[in-house]
Structure formats: C-alpha cells, structure tokens
Amino acid sequence: MMSLIHDNPLRRKCSNPYKTLEEAGLKSGQKVLEIGCGPGFFTIPTAKSYLKQVSYMR
C-alpha cells in the first residue's frame, strides 16, 4: 500500500523533491547517505543535481 503513495506521480506535483533538496541546503560535492530510499523519490533528483559519483549497495 505504501508503494502506491511513494511511487505516485501526483506526489511530485504536491512535493517537489528538487525544491526540498534546495531548501535543505545541499551543495554540489557533498556526501549524501539516504537510508531506505524506496523508489528513489529523493535519490534520483539528488544524483542528477548534486553528485559527481553515485554508489549504492544492494
């Protein structure tokens, strides 16, 4: 049930992950650890906007 909420395209309309990351003060080159990233609501925008290298564990 939670996956329907987390992966819903309407969520991006109500909660813009790029704006949230900007408001958090994230700067290019910083290290970021996201635990329990699920479908990547913040992970993908973070990687596209701020990171030079992305590492992950399965």
Sine and cosine of phi, psi and omega as CSV:
sin_phi,cos_phi,sin_psi,cos_psi,sin_omega,cos_omega
0.00,0.00,-0.66,0.75,-0.02,-1.00
-0.90,0.43,-0.50,0.86,0.01,-1.00
-0.90,0.44,-0.48,0.88,0.05,-1.00
-0.91,0.41,-0.55,0.83,0.02,-1.00
-0.98,0.21,-0.74,0.68,-0.10,-1.00
-0.94,0.34,-0.52,0.85,-0.06,-1.00
-0.96,-0.27,0.32,0.95,-0.04,-1.00
-0.99,0.10,0.81,-0.59,0.01,-1.00
-0.85,0.53,-0.46,0.89,0.02,-1.00
-0.91,0.41,-0.43,0.90,0.01,-1.00
-0.87,0.49,-0.62,0.78,0.00,-1.00
-0.92,0.39,-0.46,0.89,0.05,-1.00
-0.95,0.30,-0.59,0.80,-0.05,-1.00
-1.00,0.05,-0.52,0.85,-0.07,-1.00
-0.69,-0.72,0.99,-0.14,-0.04,-1.00
-0.98,0.21,0.91,-0.41,-0.04,-1.00
-0.91,0.42,-0.54,0.84,0.02,-1.00
-0.91,0.42,-0.66,0.75,0.02,-1.00
-0.92,0.40,-0.66,0.75,0.02,-1.00
-0.88,0.47,-0.68,0.73,0.02,-1.00
-0.91,0.42,-0.64,0.77,0.04,-1.00
-0.90,0.44,-0.69,0.72,0.01,-1.00
-0.92,0.40,-0.45,0.89,0.02,-1.00
-0.96,0.27,-0.21,0.98,0.05,-1.00
0.99,0.10,0.35,0.94,0.01,-1.00
-0.91,0.41,0.71,-0.71,-0.01,-1.00
-0.86,-0.52,0.47,-0.88,0.01,-1.00
-0.85,0.53,0.69,-0.72,0.03,-1.00
1.00,-0.06,-0.22,0.97,0.02,-1.00
-0.95,0.30,0.42,-0.91,0.08,-1.00
-1.00,0.01,0.66,-0.75,-0.05,-1.00
-0.77,-0.64,0.72,-0.69,0.09,-1.00
-0.85,-0.53,0.88,-0.48,0.05,-1.00
-0.91,-0.41,0.88,-0.47,-0.03,-1.00
-0.99,-0.14,0.76,-0.65,0.00,-1.00
0.94,0.35,0.78,0.62,-0.14,-0.99
-0.96,0.29,-0.19,0.98,0.04,-1.00
0.83,0.56,-0.75,-0.66,-0.05,-1.00
-0.98,0.18,0.04,1.00,0.08,-1.00
1.00,0.00,0.52,0.86,-0.03,-1.00
-0.83,0.56,-0.66,0.75,0.06,-1.00
-0.98,-0.20,-0.47,0.88,-0.08,-1.00
-0.88,0.48,-0.76,0.65,-0.06,-1.00
-0.92,0.40,-0.74,0.67,0.07,-1.00
-0.88,0.48,-0.57,0.82,0.03,-1.00
-0.90,0.43,-0.74,0.67,-0.01,-1.00
-0.89,0.46,-0.65,0.76,-0.02,-1.00
-0.93,0.36,-0.57,0.82,-0.15,-0.99
-0.99,-0.12,-0.52,0.86,-0.23,-0.97
-0.82,-0.57,-0.44,0.90,-0.22,-0.98
-0.98,-0.20,0.57,-0.82,0.08,-1.00
-1.00,-0.06,-0.49,0.87,-0.03,-1.00
-0.70,-0.71,0.68,-0.74,0.01,-1.00
-0.86,-0.52,0.80,-0.60,0.07,-1.00
-0.86,-0.51,0.52,-0.85,0.03,-1.00
-0.52,-0.86,0.35,-0.94,0.05,-1.00
-0.86,-0.51,0.58,-0.82,0.05,-1.00
-0.99,-0.16,0.00,0.00,0.00,0.00
